[in-house]
Amino acid sequence: QVQLVESGGGSVQPGGSLRLSCVASGIPFAQYAIIWYRQAPGQQRESVASITTFGPIKYADSVKGRFTVSRDNAKSTAYLQMNDLKPEDTAVYYCNCLDTVRTYWGQGTQVTVSS
């Protein structure tokens, strides 16, 4: 059974930091690309960062310079380090693992940035 479990969300003040984790089980994690998405209330889900199996990384313009995506294949875990958080970063964050034919989603973790 495939399972993706996100953790690390919470409430922080503007300028704060959080690190999200996504632990995968049931898949050959190293063979999957990772995309972090977020969805704010009333908004469409948007991708914020991605990392492929061989390393190339992309970020949404809104998070460049503030967010860092990484992966530890030995631990089947992906990370999203979020620094200098802003109120507009408030959303549910989702981890997506995919290859050419399969895609899996975690349950999401809430991030709230407010003063």
SVG drawing of the C-alpha trace seen along z (x, -y; Angstrom):
<svg xmlns="http://www.w3.org/2000/svg" viewBox="-13 -40 34 42">
<polyline fill="none" stroke="black" stroke-width="0.4" points="0.0,0.0 1.3,-3.4 1.3,-6.1 2.6,-9.6 2.5,-11.4 3.2,-15.1 4.1,-16.8 5.7,-20.0 2.9,-22.4 1.7,-24.9 1.1,-28.5 3.9,-31.0 4.3,-34.8 5.4,-36.6 9.2,-36.1 9.1,-32.8 10.2,-29.4 8.8,-25.9 10.1,-22.7 7.7,-20.3 8.4,-16.6 6.8,-14.0 7.6,-10.4 6.8,-7.9 6.2,-4.1 5.2,-1.4 7.0,-3.0 10.6,-3.0 11.0,-6.6 14.2,-7.3 12.4,-6.7 9.8,-9.3 9.8,-13.0 8.4,-15.2 6.2,-18.2 5.1,-20.3 1.7,-22.0 -0.3,-24.3 -4.0,-25.3 -5.3,-28.4 -9.0,-28.7 -11.0,-29.6 -7.9,-29.2 -6.7,-26.6 -4.0,-24.2 -0.6,-25.5 2.8,-24.0 5.5,-25.7 8.6,-23.5 9.7,-20.3 12.6,-18.0 13.2,-15.3 14.8,-11.9 18.2,-13.2 18.1,-16.5 16.9,-19.5 14.8,-21.8 12.2,-24.3 10.4,-26.9 7.4,-29.1 8.4,-32.7 6.4,-33.6 8.7,-31.4 12.1,-31.7 14.8,-32.6 12.6,-31.7 11.8,-28.0 14.2,-25.1 13.1,-21.6 15.3,-18.6 15.0,-14.8 16.7,-12.0 16.2,-8.9 17.7,-6.7 14.9,-7.9 12.2,-8.0 11.6,-11.6 11.1,-14.9 11.5,-18.2 10.3,-21.8 12.2,-24.3 10.2,-27.5 11.8,-30.7 10.7,-34.3 7.1,-33.2 4.4,-35.6 0.7,-35.7 0.1,-34.8 1.9,-31.5 -1.0,-30.4 -2.4,-27.2 -2.7,-23.5 0.6,-22.0 0.6,-18.7 3.3,-16.4 2.9,-14.7 5.1,-11.8 4.9,-10.8 6.6,-8.9 5.5,-8.5 2.4,-6.4 1.6,-6.8 0.9,-9.7 0.3,-9.7 -0.8,-12.4 -0.4,-13.0 -3.2,-14.2 -1.8,-17.7 -0.5,-19.8 -1.8,-23.2 0.5,-26.2 -0.8,-29.4 1.2,-32.7 -0.3,-35.5 0.6,-38.0"/>
</svg>
